[in-house]
Amino acid sequence: MSTAPEVRADCDPPARVPSQAARRLPAGTCDSHLHVFGPQARYPLDARRNYTPHECSLDDYRRVMRAIGVDRAVLVQPSVYGTDNSAMLDALRTGGAAFRGVAVLAPSTDDDALKDMHALGVRGIRLNLVNPQVVGEDEVLALLERLKRLGLAWHLQVLADMARDPGSLLPLCDKTDAPIVVDHMGELPPFAGKHPLFELLKSGRCWVKLSAPYRVSAESSPYRDVADLARRLADANPARALWGTDWPHTELHNGTPDAALLAELLALWFPDRATLEQICVTNPARIYEYPLEKTE
């Protein structure tokens, strides 16, 4: 346990009492992107971090799950913890079969640790190309090769600003045959024209998370300008689209979005129930290795 003094958060907190979603998502819906933070005394923050989050626990998130109709969820290792996955792994131990995880791993992580993480529900490694101060591309690719030799079918989750660097994923696609999952719509602008991400989706090489519309929108809530982008990304390959809340919506300074609204927006973007179920239930069951039946 750390004896360092707690550091005050420098971004806005999520709503502590989540709104109830008016439109219920399909049974078995998976929120493919969220983080947990704190307490700082137990899980100290990395000195190289770019922001300081509020403490947001698994119990806090479970209230969101109940409010918006989510049955499964994926805990993503945030950059503020570097390669110390303790908070995420402890949340997986507590959360049980409904939860999966995506880790940020040090190259020195041994085979037994990888197997233990897999048993807890970790199914991916995260590579951050926006804030690449933690682990480099070559180190992540070496870890993926080792996982492959161990028979662990993990994917590579990538945070990339594909608006600024459209070809950022192309070298990765040539260097690994692991599935590549792109965070937050690739951070494309709402009215993106022809872009390599659409072709990568069509080929089946990549998956995309229709998450965090507030990070790409030029408008305030309800982010109407993002609807067309989300539909185009899903239309490029409906079998490669995922959805996530990005709770607790870090690094925002003018208020945080309502998770219930984010769930309702997805239902508005995809009014066809079969498409919505594919994005919310079927696709995440494949990439995160859930049973197709609802997980209790």
DOLUM-700702 format. One record per residue (C-alpha): y, x, z; residue number from 1. Coordinates in steps of 0.25 Angstrom, whole numbers, plus 5000, padded with zeros to 4 digits. Each point is the difference from the previous one (the first is absolute). Last residue first. Layout:
BEGIN
<node><y>Y</y><x>X</x><z>Z</z><k>NUM</k></node>
...
END
This chain:
BEGIN
<node><y>4945</y><x>4900</x><z>4941</z><k>296</k></node>
<node><y>4999</y><x>5005</x><z>4986</z><k>295</k></node>
<node><y>5000</y><x>4990</x><z>4989</z><k>294</k></node>
<node><y>4989</y><x>5001</x><z>4990</z><k>293</k></node>
<node><y>5002</y><x>5009</x><z>4988</z><k>292</k></node>
<node><y>4995</y><x>5012</x><z>5009</z><k>291</k></node>
<node><y>5011</y><x>5010</x><z>5001</z><k>290</k></node>
<node><y>4999</y><x>5014</x><z>4993</z><k>289</k></node>
<node><y>5015</y><x>5003</x><z>5000</z><k>288</k></node>
<node><y>5001</y><x>5001</x><z>4985</z><k>287</k></node>
<node><y>4991</y><x>4988</x><z>4997</z><k>286</k></node>
<node><y>5004</y><x>4991</x><z>5011</z><k>285</k></node>
<node><y>5014</y><x>5003</x><z>4997</z><k>284</k></node>
<node><y>4998</y><x>4995</x><z>4986</z><k>283</k></node>
<node><y>4993</y><x>4987</x><z>5004</z><k>282</k></node>
<node><y>5009</y><x>4995</x><z>5011</z><k>281</k></node>
<node><y>5015</y><x>5000</x><z>4998</z><k>280</k></node>
<node><y>5001</y><x>5004</x><z>4985</z><k>279</k></node>
<node><y>4988</y><x>4992</x><z>4996</z><k>278</k></node>
<node><y>5003</y><x>4988</x><z>5009</z><k>277</k></node>
<node><y>5014</y><x>5000</x><z>4994</z><k>276</k></node>
<node><y>4995</y><x>5000</x><z>4986</z><k>275</k></node>
<node><y>4990</y><x>4989</x><z>5002</z><k>274</k></node>
<node><y>5011</y><x>4992</x><z>5007</z><k>273</k></node>
<node><y>5009</y><x>5000</x><z>4989</z><k>272</k></node>
<node><y>5014</y><x>4999</x><z>5006</z><k>271</k></node>
<node><y>5001</y><x>5016</x><z>4999</z><k>270</k></node>
<node><y>5015</y><x>5004</x><z>5003</z><k>269</k></node>
<node><y>5002</y><x>4988</x><z>5009</z><k>268</k></node>
<node><y>4988</y><x>5003</x><z>5008</z><k>267</k></node>
<node><y>5004</y><x>5015</x><z>5001</z><k>266</k></node>
<node><y>5014</y><x>4995</x><z>5004</z><k>265</k></node>
<node><y>4994</y><x>4991</x><z>5012</z><k>264</k></node>
<node><y>4993</y><x>5013</x><z>5005</z><k>263</k></node>
<node><y>5013</y><x>5008</x><z>5000</z><k>262</k></node>
<node><y>5007</y><x>4988</x><z>5006</z><k>261</k></node>
<node><y>4991</y><x>5000</x><z>5012</z><k>260</k></node>
<node><y>5002</y><x>5015</x><z>5002</z><k>259</k></node>
<node><y>5015</y><x>4997</x><z>5002</z><k>258</k></node>
<node><y>5007</y><x>5012</x><z>4995</z><k>257</k></node>
<node><y>5007</y><x>5010</x><z>5008</z><k>256</k></node>
<node><y>5015</y><x>5001</x><z>5003</z><k>255</k></node>
<node><y>5011</y><x>5009</x><z>4995</z><k>254</k></node>
<node><y>4995</y><x>5014</x><z>5004</z><k>253</k></node>
<node><y>4986</y><x>5001</x><z>4993</z><k>252</k></node>
<node><y>4992</y><x>5013</x><z>5002</z><k>251</k></node>
<node><y>4987</y><x>4992</x><z>5004</z><k>250</k></node>
<node><y>4995</y><x>4986</x><z>4996</z><k>249</k></node>
<node><y>4991</y><x>4997</x><z>5012</z><k>248</k></node>
<node><y>4992</y><x>4996</x><z>4991</z><k>247</k></node>
<node><y>4998</y><x>5005</x><z>4986</z><k>246</k></node>
<node><y>4996</y><x>4985</x><z>4997</z><k>245</k></node>
<node><y>4989</y><x>5004</x><z>4990</z><k>244</k></node>
<node><y>4994</y><x>4995</x><z>4987</z><k>243</k></node>
<node><y>4989</y><x>5005</x><z>4990</z><k>242</k></node>
<node><y>5000</y><x>5001</x><z>4985</z><k>241</k></node>
<node><y>4989</y><x>5007</x><z>4992</z><k>240</k></node>
<node><y>4991</y><x>4989</x><z>4996</z><k>239</k></node>
<node><y>5012</y><x>4992</x><z>4994</z><k>238</k></node>
<node><y>5002</y><x>5012</x><z>4990</z><k>237</k></node>
<node><y>5014</y><x>5000</x><z>4993</z><k>236</k></node>
<node><y>5002</y><x>4986</x><z>5005</z><k>235</k></node>
<node><y>5001</y><x>5005</x><z>5014</z><k>234</k></node>
<node><y>5011</y><x>5010</x><z>4997</z><k>233</k></node>
<node><y>5007</y><x>4990</x><z>4991</z><k>232</k></node>
<node><y>5000</y><x>4989</x><z>5011</z><k>231</k></node>
<node><y>5006</y><x>5010</x><z>5010</z><k>230</k></node>
<node><y>5011</y><x>5004</x><z>4991</z><k>229</k></node>
<node><y>5003</y><x>4986</x><z>4996</z><k>228</k></node>
<node><y>5001</y><x>4996</x><z>5015</z><k>227</k></node>
<node><y>5009</y><x>5012</x><z>5004</z><k>226</k></node>
<node><y>5013</y><x>4994</x><z>4996</z><k>225</k></node>
<node><y>4998</y><x>4988</x><z>5010</z><k>224</k></node>
<node><y>5001</y><x>5009</x><z>5012</z><k>223</k></node>
<node><y>5000</y><x>4989</x><z>5010</z><k>222</k></node>
<node><y>5007</y><x>5007</x><z>5007</z><k>221</k></node>
<node><y>5011</y><x>5009</x><z>4995</z><k>220</k></node>
<node><y>5002</y><x>5005</x><z>4986</z><k>219</k></node>
<node><y>4998</y><x>5013</x><z>4992</z><k>218</k></node>
<node><y>4985</y><x>5000</x><z>5004</z><k>217</k></node>
<node><y>4991</y><x>5012</x><z>5001</z><k>216</k></node>
<node><y>4998</y><x>5002</x><z>5015</z><k>215</k></node>
<node><y>5002</y><x>4986</x><z>5003</z><k>214</k></node>
<node><y>4988</y><x>4996</x><z>4991</z><k>213</k></node>
<node><y>4991</y><x>5008</x><z>5011</z><k>212</k></node>
<node><y>4987</y><x>4998</x><z>4994</z><k>211</k></node>
<node><y>4993</y><x>4996</x><z>4987</z><k>210</k></node>
<node><y>4991</y><x>5012</x><z>5002</z><k>209</k></node>
<node><y>4995</y><x>5006</x><z>4987</z><k>208</k></node>
<node><y>4986</y><x>5005</x><z>4996</z><k>207</k></node>
<node><y>4998</y><x>5011</x><z>4990</z><k>206</k></node>
<node><y>4990</y><x>5005</x><z>4989</z><k>205</k></node>
<node><y>4996</y><x>4986</x><z>4995</z><k>204</k></node>
<node><y>5006</y><x>5003</x><z>4987</z><k>203</k></node>
<node><y>5010</y><x>4988</x><z>5001</z><k>202</k></node>
<node><y>5005</y><x>5006</x><z>5013</z><k>201</k></node>
<node><y>5002</y><x>5014</x><z>4995</z><k>200</k></node>
<node><y>5007</y><x>4993</x><z>4988</z><k>199</k></node>
<node><y>5009</y><x>4992</x><z>5009</z><k>198</k></node>
<node><y>5003</y><x>5012</x><z>5008</z><k>197</k></node>
<node><y>5004</y><x>5008</x><z>4988</z><k>196</k></node>
<node><y>5013</y><x>4992</x><z>4998</z><k>195</k></node>
<node><y>5006</y><x>4991</x><z>4989</z><k>194</k></node>
<node><y>5011</y><x>4992</x><z>5006</z><k>193</k></node>
<node><y>5004</y><x>4999</x><z>5015</z><k>192</k></node>
<node><y>5008</y><x>4988</x><z>5004</z><k>191</k></node>
<node><y>4997</y><x>5000</x><z>5015</z><k>190</k></node>
<node><y>5002</y><x>5015</x><z>5001</z><k>189</k></node>
<node><y>4986</y><x>5008</x><z>5002</z><k>188</k></node>
<node><y>4997</y><x>5004</x><z>5014</z><k>187</k></node>
<node><y>4986</y><x>5002</x><z>4996</z><k>186</k></node>
<node><y>4998</y><x>4985</x><z>5003</z><k>185</k></node>
<node><y>5000</y><x>5003</x><z>5015</z><k>184</k></node>
<node><y>4989</y><x>5010</x><z>5001</z><k>183</k></node>
<node><y>4991</y><x>5005</x><z>4988</z><k>182</k></node>
<node><y>4985</y><x>5000</x><z>5003</z><k>181</k></node>
<node><y>4992</y><x>5011</x><z>4992</z><k>180</k></node>
<node><y>4985</y><x>4998</x><z>4999</z><k>179</k></node>
<node><y>4993</y><x>5014</x><z>5001</z><k>178</k></node>
<node><y>4997</y><x>5007</x><z>4987</z><k>177</k></node>
<node><y>5009</y><x>5011</x><z>5003</z><k>176</k></node>
<node><y>5008</y><x>5011</x><z>4993</z><k>175</k></node>
<node><y>5004</y><x>4993</x><z>4987</z><k>174</k></node>
<node><y>5005</y><x>4987</x><z>5007</z><k>173</k></node>
<node><y>5008</y><x>5009</x><z>5010</z><k>172</k></node>
<node><y>5007</y><x>5007</x><z>4988</z><k>171</k></node>
<node><y>5004</y><x>4986</x><z>4995</z><k>170</k></node>
<node><y>5005</y><x>4994</x><z>5013</z><k>169</k></node>
<node><y>5014</y><x>5006</x><z>5000</z><k>168</k></node>
<node><y>5003</y><x>4996</x><z>4985</z><k>167</k></node>
<node><y>5011</y><x>4990</x><z>5003</z><k>166</k></node>
<node><y>5008</y><x>5010</x><z>5009</z><k>165</k></node>
<node><y>5012</y><x>4993</x><z>5005</z><k>164</k></node>
<node><y>4995</y><x>4985</x><z>4998</z><k>163</k></node>
<node><y>4986</y><x>5005</x><z>5004</z><k>162</k></node>
<node><y>5005</y><x>5003</x><z>5014</z><k>161</k></node>
<node><y>4986</y><x>5003</x><z>5006</z><k>160</k></node>
<node><y>4992</y><x>4996</x><z>5012</z><k>159</k></node>
<node><y>4986</y><x>5003</x><z>4996</z><k>158</k></node>
<node><y>4987</y><x>4994</x><z>5006</z><k>157</k></node>
<node><y>4987</y><x>5008</x><z>4996</z><k>156</k></node>
<node><y>4987</y><x>4993</x><z>5001</z><k>155</k></node>
<node><y>4988</y><x>5002</x><z>5009</z><k>154</k></node>
<node><y>4986</y><x>4999</x><z>4995</z><k>153</k></node>
<node><y>4993</y><x>5009</x><z>5011</z><k>152</k></node>
<node><y>4987</y><x>5006</x><z>4994</z><k>151</k></node>
<node><y>5002</y><x>5013</x><z>5008</z><k>150</k></node>
<node><y>5002</y><x>5007</x><z>4987</z><k>149</k></node>
<node><y>5011</y><x>4990</x><z>4996</z><k>148</k></node>
<node><y>5007</y><x>5002</x><z>5013</z><k>147</k></node>
<node><y>5001</y><x>5015</x><z>4997</z><k>146</k></node>
<node><y>5006</y><x>4998</x><z>4987</z><k>145</k></node>
<node><y>5010</y><x>4990</x><z>5006</z><k>144</k></node>
<node><y>5004</y><x>5011</x><z>5010</z><k>143</k></node>
<node><y>5002</y><x>5010</x><z>4989</z><k>142</k></node>
<node><y>5009</y><x>4990</x><z>4993</z><k>141</k></node>
<node><y>5008</y><x>4998</x><z>5013</z><k>140</k></node>
<node><y>5002</y><x>5015</x><z>5001</z><k>139</k></node>
<node><y>5004</y><x>5002</x><z>4986</z><k>138</k></node>
<node><y>5010</y><x>4988</x><z>5001</z><k>137</k></node>
<node><y>5007</y><x>5006</x><z>5013</z><k>136</k></node>
<node><y>5000</y><x>4995</x><z>5014</z><k>135</k></node>
<node><y>5011</y><x>4997</x><z>5009</z><k>134</k></node>
<node><y>5014</y><x>5003</x><z>4994</z><k>133</k></node>
<node><y>4998</y><x>4991</x><z>4988</z><k>132</k></node>
<node><y>5010</y><x>4990</x><z>5003</z><k>131</k></node>
<node><y>5000</y><x>4992</x><z>4987</z><k>130</k></node>
<node><y>4987</y><x>5005</x><z>4994</z><k>129</k></node>
<node><y>4993</y><x>4995</x><z>5013</z><k>128</k></node>
<node><y>4985</y><x>5002</x><z>4998</z><k>127</k></node>
<node><y>4991</y><x>4990</x><z>5008</z><k>126</k></node>
<node><y>4985</y><x>5001</x><z>5002</z><k>125</k></node>
<node><y>4991</y><x>4988</x><z>4999</z><k>124</k></node>
<node><y>4989</y><x>4992</x><z>5006</z><k>123</k></node>
<node><y>5001</y><x>5001</x><z>5015</z><k>122</k></node>
<node><y>4992</y><x>4989</x><z>5006</z><k>121</k></node>
<node><y>4996</y><x>5006</x><z>5014</z><k>120</k></node>
<node><y>4987</y><x>5005</x><z>4994</z><k>119</k></node>
<node><y>5008</y><x>5007</x><z>4989</z><k>118</k></node>
<node><y>5008</y><x>5007</x><z>5010</z><k>117</k></node>
<node><y>4988</y><x>5005</x><z>5007</z><k>116</k></node>
<node><y>4994</y><x>5006</x><z>4987</z><k>115</k></node>
<node><y>5013</y><x>5007</x><z>4997</z><k>114</k></node>
<node><y>5000</y><x>5006</x><z>5014</z><k>113</k></node>
<node><y>4986</y><x>5005</x><z>4998</z><k>112</k></node>
<node><y>5004</y><x>5006</x><z>4987</z><k>111</k></node>
<node><y>5011</y><x>5008</x><z>5006</z><k>110</k></node>
<node><y>5015</y><x>4998</x><z>4999</z><k>109</k></node>
<node><y>5006</y><x>5014</x><z>4997</z><k>108</k></node>
<node><y>5008</y><x>4995</x><z>4987</z><k>107</k></node>
<node><y>5008</y><x>4991</x><z>5009</z><k>106</k></node>
<node><y>4998</y><x>4985</x><z>4997</z><k>105</k></node>
<node><y>5010</y><x>4988</x><z>4998</z><k>104</k></node>
<node><y>4991</y><x>4988</x><z>5003</z><k>103</k></node>
<node><y>4998</y><x>4986</x><z>4993</z><k>102</k></node>
<node><y>4994</y><x>4990</x><z>5010</z><k>101</k></node>
<node><y>4992</y><x>4987</x><z>5000</z><k>100</k></node>
<node><y>5000</y><x>4988</x><z>5009</z><k>99</k></node>
<node><y>4993</y><x>4987</x><z>5002</z><k>98</k></node>
<node><y>4987</y><x>5007</x><z>5004</z><k>97</k></node>
<node><y>5006</y><x>5005</x><z>5014</z><k>96</k></node>
<node><y>5015</y><x>5000</x><z>5004</z><k>95</k></node>
<node><y>4998</y><x>5008</x><z>5012</z><k>94</k></node>
<node><y>4993</y><x>5012</x><z>4994</z><k>93</k></node>
<node><y>5009</y><x>4998</x><z>4988</z><k>92</k></node>
<node><y>5013</y><x>5001</x><z>5009</z><k>91</k></node>
<node><y>4994</y><x>5012</x><z>5006</z><k>90</k></node>
<node><y>4999</y><x>5006</x><z>4986</z><k>89</k></node>
<node><y>5014</y><x>4997</x><z>4996</z><k>88</k></node>
<node><y>5006</y><x>5005</x><z>5013</z><k>87</k></node>
<node><y>4992</y><x>5013</x><z>4999</z><k>86</k></node>
<node><y>5002</y><x>5004</x><z>4986</z><k>85</k></node>
<node><y>5007</y><x>5013</x><z>5003</z><k>84</k></node>
<node><y>5003</y><x>5005</x><z>4986</z><k>83</k></node>
<node><y>5015</y><x>4997</x><z>5000</z><k>82</k></node>
<node><y>5003</y><x>4989</x><z>5010</z><k>81</k></node>
<node><y>5013</y><x>4996</x><z>4994</z><k>80</k></node>
<node><y>4994</y><x>5000</x><z>4986</z><k>79</k></node>
<node><y>4993</y><x>4987</x><z>5003</z><k>78</k></node>
<node><y>4985</y><x>4998</x><z>4999</z><k>77</k></node>
<node><y>4996</y><x>4987</x><z>4994</z><k>76</k></node>
<node><y>4993</y><x>4989</x><z>5007</z><k>75</k></node>
<node><y>4994</y><x>4991</x><z>4991</z><k>74</k></node>
<node><y>4998</y><x>4985</x><z>5004</z><k>73</k></node>
<node><y>4991</y><x>4988</x><z>5000</z><k>72</k></node>
<node><y>5001</y><x>4985</x><z>5003</z><k>71</k></node>
<node><y>5015</y><x>4998</x><z>4996</z><k>70</k></node>
<node><y>5005</y><x>4985</x><z>5002</z><k>69</k></node>
<node><y>5015</y><x>5003</x><z>5002</z><k>68</k></node>
<node><y>5002</y><x>4997</x><z>5015</z><k>67</k></node>
<node><y>4986</y><x>5005</x><z>5004</z><k>66</k></node>
<node><y>5001</y><x>5013</x><z>4993</z><k>65</k></node>
<node><y>5015</y><x>5002</x><z>5005</z><k>64</k></node>
<node><y>4995</y><x>4998</x><z>5015</z><k>63</k></node>
<node><y>4989</y><x>5010</x><z>4997</z><k>62</k></node>
<node><y>5011</y><x>5010</x><z>4996</z><k>61</k></node>
<node><y>5006</y><x>5000</x><z>5014</z><k>60</k></node>
<node><y>4986</y><x>5001</x><z>5006</z><k>59</k></node>
<node><y>4998</y><x>5012</x><z>4991</z><k>58</k></node>
<node><y>5013</y><x>5006</x><z>5006</z><k>57</k></node>
<node><y>5014</y><x>5003</x><z>4994</z><k>56</k></node>
<node><y>5008</y><x>5010</x><z>5008</z><k>55</k></node>
<node><y>5013</y><x>5001</x><z>4992</z><k>54</k></node>
<node><y>5000</y><x>5011</x><z>4989</z><k>53</k></node>
<node><y>5007</y><x>5013</x><z>5000</z><k>52</k></node>
<node><y>5004</y><x>5005</x><z>4986</z><k>51</k></node>
<node><y>4998</y><x>5012</x><z>4990</z><k>50</k></node>
<node><y>4989</y><x>5007</x><z>5009</z><k>49</k></node>
<node><y>4999</y><x>5015</x><z>5001</z><k>48</k></node>
<node><y>4998</y><x>5000</x><z>5015</z><k>47</k></node>
<node><y>4988</y><x>4991</x><z>4999</z><k>46</k></node>
<node><y>5000</y><x>4988</x><z>5010</z><k>45</k></node>
<node><y>4992</y><x>5001</x><z>5013</z><k>44</k></node>
<node><y>4989</y><x>4990</x><z>5001</z><k>43</k></node>
<node><y>4997</y><x>4997</x><z>5015</z><k>42</k></node>
<node><y>5014</y><x>5001</x><z>5006</z><k>41</k></node>
<node><y>5006</y><x>4995</x><z>4986</z><k>40</k></node>
<node><y>4993</y><x>4987</x><z>5002</z><k>39</k></node>
<node><y>4999</y><x>4999</x><z>4989</z><k>38</k></node>
<node><y>5000</y><x>4995</x><z>4986</z><k>37</k></node>
<node><y>4991</y><x>4992</x><z>4991</z><k>36</k></node>
<node><y>5001</y><x>4999</x><z>4985</z><k>35</k></node>
<node><y>4998</y><x>4990</x><z>4989</z><k>34</k></node>
<node><y>4995</y><x>4999</x><z>4986</z><k>33</k></node>
<node><y>4988</y><x>4993</x><z>4993</z><k>32</k></node>
<node><y>5002</y><x>4986</x><z>5007</z><k>31</k></node>
<node><y>4986</y><x>4994</x><z>4997</z><k>30</k></node>
<node><y>4998</y><x>4985</x><z>4998</z><k>29</k></node>
<node><y>4986</y><x>4995</x><z>5004</z><k>28</k></node>
<node><y>5004</y><x>4986</x><z>4999</z><k>27</k></node>
<node><y>5011</y><x>4998</x><z>4990</z><k>26</k></node>
<node><y>5015</y><x>5001</x><z>5003</z><k>25</k></node>
<node><y>5006</y><x>4988</x><z>5008</z><k>24</k></node>
<node><y>5014</y><x>4995</x><z>4994</z><k>23</k></node>
<node><y>5010</y><x>4997</x><z>5011</z><k>22</k></node>
<node><y>4998</y><x>5013</x><z>5007</z><k>21</k></node>
<node><y>5003</y><x>5000</x><z>5015</z><k>20</k></node>
<node><y>5011</y><x>5009</x><z>5004</z><k>19</k></node>
<node><y>4997</y><x>5012</x><z>5008</z><k>18</k></node>
<node><y>5005</y><x>5002</x><z>5015</z><k>17</k></node>
<node><y>5003</y><x>5015</x><z>5002</z><k>16</k></node>
<node><y>5008</y><x>5000</x><z>4986</z><k>15</k></node>
<node><y>4999</y><x>5014</x><z>4995</z><k>14</k></node>
<node><y>5008</y><x>5011</x><z>5006</z><k>13</k></node>
<node><y>5012</y><x>5007</x><z>4992</z><k>12</k></node>
<node><y>5001</y><x>5015</x><z>4998</z><k>11</k></node>
<node><y>5004</y><x>5012</x><z>5009</z><k>10</k></node>
<node><y>4990</y><x>4998</x><z>5011</z><k>9</k></node>
<node><y>5003</y><x>5007</x><z>5013</z><k>8</k></node>
<node><y>4992</y><x>5012</x><z>5004</z><k>7</k></node>
<node><y>4991</y><x>5000</x><z>5012</z><k>6</k></node>
<node><y>5001</y><x>5013</x><z>5009</z><k>5</k></node>
<node><y>4989</y><x>5010</x><z>4997</z><k>4</k></node>
<node><y>4988</y><x>5000</x><z>5011</z><k>3</k></node>
<node><y>4990</y><x>4996</x><z>4989</z><k>2</k></node>
<node><y>4986</y><x>4995</x><z>5004</z><k>1</k></node>
END
